Amino acid sequence: MQAVIIDEKLLSAQAREVASRMGASTRFKKYERALEHFQSDPSASALMESMGEVQKKASREILPWGESNEWNKKLDELNEQVRNHPTIQNLRKAESQLVDLLLSFALRLGDLTAIDYAEACTGRGLNGCGPSRIPQEVKTLVAESVELEGAVGELGRIITQTAEYRKFERARKSFETDPGLCEIRKEMKEVRSRYLKAERDGRLTVEQIDQVRSAQGRLQDHPVVKLFFRERQEMEKIIQSVNRIVSDNLGIDVAGTLAPTGGCCG
C-alpha cells in the first residue's frame, strides 16, 4: 500500500490545535492564574530566590566538607516557609495538575503512534519508569475533554499516515518477527542468564563475558536492528517537531517537563 503524503503544514496545524485545546483547559487556566499570582507576590518570589541562593551556597560548602548542620537547619527553615506560603503552594498544586494533563497527552499520543513521546524528544523515556505506576485517572485525563481527545486523536491519525511512520511500522514488525533476530535474542537471553548466575555464584569466567559481548555485538550489527533504529529516529524527528509546536504555543517545554530526571520514577 502506498504511503499517504501528509502536508507538513497539516501536521503543524494539528499540533497547534492540540496546544489550543490544552491551553483552553481548566487545568491550564488555573496554572496561568497561579503563575500570575506568584509573579505579582513579592514575598513569594523573594522566598524562592532566597531558597535558591541558600541551596547554591550550601552545595558549595557541604560537598567539600560533608554534612553541615548549620546549612541543613537553614534549608529546613526555608522549606517550612515554602510549605506554609499559600501563593507558592497554590502554584505548585496548579503545576502538578497541569503536568498530569501533559502526561496524559504524551501517553495517549504514545498509544496512537507506538513512540515514547519523552524519549523521542529528550532521550529519557516515560516507559522506562513503568507507566503502569501512573494512576488510571491521570492516563485518561485527555478523554475528559471531547475537544482535546478529538484533537489528539486526529494528530495521531495524521502522524500514522506519514511516509516516515509507514516505514517505521514495517521496520518495527521486522524487528519483532525476523527469525534470525529472534534466534539471536533467544541466545542473548540464555547467555545473559548464565552470566548472571555465574556472577551471583562468584564463578564468572572470561569466556562467559565474551559470549555476552558476542551476542550483543551480533544483535547490534544485525541489519534489521539497524534499519529499525534508523526508521525510529526519523519518526522521532516528527514527534520532536510536534513537541516544539505544542511547547511554543503553551509556553512550556512539554517533553522536558515530563522526562524523568533520574533513573527512577520514584
Solvent accessible surface area in square Angstrom, and as a share of the most:
residue,aa,sasa,rsa
1,M,203,0.91
2,Q,158,0.70
3,A,24,0.19
4,V,63,0.36
5,I,142,0.72
6,I,31,0.16
7,D,82,0.43
8,E,135,0.60
9,K,159,0.68
10,L,83,0.41
11,L,17,0.08
12,S,24,0.15
13,A,44,0.34
14,Q,24,0.11
15,A,0,0.00
16,R,115,0.42
17,E,60,0.27
18,V,0,0.00
19,A,2,0.02
20,S,67,0.43
21,R,96,0.35
22,M,0,0.00
23,G,15,0.14
24,A,72,0.56
25,S,25,0.16
26,T,92,0.54
27,R,66,0.24
28,F,13,0.05
29,K,87,0.37
30,K,91,0.39
31,Y,31,0.12
32,E,75,0.34
33,R,143,0.52
34,A,2,0.02
35,L,55,0.27
36,E,120,0.54
37,H,94,0.42
38,F,36,0.15
39,Q,124,0.55
40,S,81,0.52
41,D,26,0.13
42,P,104,0.66
43,S,63,0.40
44,A,0,0.00
45,S,44,0.28
46,A,57,0.44
47,L,21,0.11
48,M,59,0.26
49,E,111,0.50
50,S,40,0.26
51,M,10,0.04
52,G,26,0.25
53,E,86,0.39
54,V,15,0.09
55,Q,90,0.40
56,K,135,0.57
57,K,97,0.41
58,A,3,0.03
59,S,51,0.33
60,R,152,0.56
61,E,87,0.39
62,I,39,0.20
63,L,148,0.74
64,P,87,0.54
65,W,212,0.74
66,G,35,0.34
67,E,151,0.68
68,S,28,0.18
69,N,127,0.65
70,E,139,0.62
71,W,44,0.16
72,N,50,0.26
73,K,133,0.57
74,K,86,0.36
75,L,33,0.16
76,D,90,0.47
77,E,79,0.35
78,L,8,0.04
79,N,54,0.28
80,E,80,0.36
81,Q,93,0.41
82,V,2,0.01
83,R,137,0.50
84,N,102,0.52
85,H,28,0.13
86,P,103,0.65
87,T,7,0.04
88,I,4,0.02
89,Q,59,0.26
90,N,72,0.37
91,L,15,0.07
92,R,109,0.40
93,K,129,0.55
94,A,6,0.05
95,E,68,0.31
96,S,65,0.42
97,Q,53,0.24
98,L,4,0.02
99,V,51,0.29
100,D,41,0.21
101,L,8,0.04
102,L,1,0.00
103,L,25,0.12
104,S,0,0.00
105,F,0,0.00
106,A,1,0.01
107,L,25,0.13
108,R,89,0.32
109,L,2,0.01
110,G,16,0.16
111,D,110,0.57
112,L,52,0.26
113,T,1,0.00
114,A,52,0.40
115,I,8,0.04
116,D,18,0.10
117,Y,3,0.01
118,A,0,0.00
119,E,65,0.29
120,A,6,0.05
121,C,34,0.20
122,T,45,0.26
123,G,58,0.56
124,R,104,0.38
125,G,16,0.15
126,L,16,0.08
127,N,94,0.48
128,G,74,0.72
129,C,15,0.09
130,G,24,0.23
131,P,41,0.26
132,S,99,0.64
133,R,152,0.56
134,I,31,0.16
135,P,69,0.44
136,Q,116,0.52
137,E,116,0.52
138,V,15,0.09
139,K,66,0.28
140,T,56,0.32
141,L,14,0.07
142,V,3,0.01
143,A,52,0.40
144,E,131,0.59
145,S,40,0.26
146,V,120,0.69
147,E,93,0.42
148,L,3,0.02
149,E,69,0.31
150,G,43,0.41
151,A,7,0.05
152,V,0,0.00
153,G,25,0.24
154,E,59,0.26
155,L,0,0.00
156,G,1,0.01
157,R,109,0.40
158,I,1,0.00
159,I,0,0.00
160,T,32,0.19
161,Q,48,0.21
162,T,8,0.05
163,A,29,0.23
164,E,66,0.30
165,Y,20,0.08
166,R,49,0.18
167,K,99,0.42
168,F,2,0.01
169,E,34,0.15
170,R,139,0.51
171,A,3,0.02
172,R,62,0.23
173,K,121,0.51
174,S,45,0.29
175,F,45,0.19
176,E,90,0.40
177,T,94,0.55
178,D,35,0.18
179,P,110,0.69
180,G,37,0.36
181,L,0,0.00
182,C,54,0.32
183,E,109,0.49
184,I,21,0.11
185,R,76,0.28
186,K,120,0.51
187,E,60,0.27
188,M,27,0.12
189,K,156,0.66
190,E,78,0.35
191,V,7,0.04
192,R,116,0.42
193,S,65,0.42
194,R,116,0.42
195,Y,47,0.18
196,L,62,0.31
197,K,107,0.45
198,A,9,0.07
199,E,90,0.40
200,R,178,0.65
201,D,70,0.36
202,G,66,0.64
203,R,162,0.59
204,L,59,0.29
205,T,66,0.38
206,V,113,0.65
207,E,117,0.52
208,Q,40,0.18
209,I,50,0.26
210,D,68,0.35
211,Q,64,0.29
212,V,13,0.08
213,R,161,0.59
214,S,59,0.38
215,A,0,0.00
216,Q,68,0.30
217,G,25,0.24
218,R,99,0.36
219,L,45,0.22
220,Q,122,0.54
221,D,93,0.48
222,H,32,0.14
223,P,96,0.60
224,V,25,0.15
225,V,8,0.05
226,K,105,0.45
227,L,66,0.33
228,F,15,0.06
229,F,83,0.35
230,R,133,0.48
231,E,24,0.11
232,R,67,0.25
233,Q,108,0.48
234,E,66,0.30
235,M,0,0.00
236,E,28,0.12
237,K,114,0.48
238,I,19,0.10
239,I,1,0.01
240,Q,57,0.25
241,S,33,0.21
242,V,1,0.00
243,N,14,0.07
244,R,140,0.51
245,I,32,0.16
246,V,0,0.00
247,S,12,0.08
248,D,115,0.60
249,N,82,0.42
250,L,15,0.07
251,G,69,0.66
252,I,28,0.14
253,D,81,0.42
254,V,0,0.00
255,A,1,0.00
256,G,31,0.30
257,T,58,0.34
258,L,17,0.09
259,A,5,0.04
260,P,22,0.14
261,T,135,0.79
262,G,49,0.47
263,G,88,0.84
264,C,87,0.52
265,C,65,0.39
266,G,93,0.90
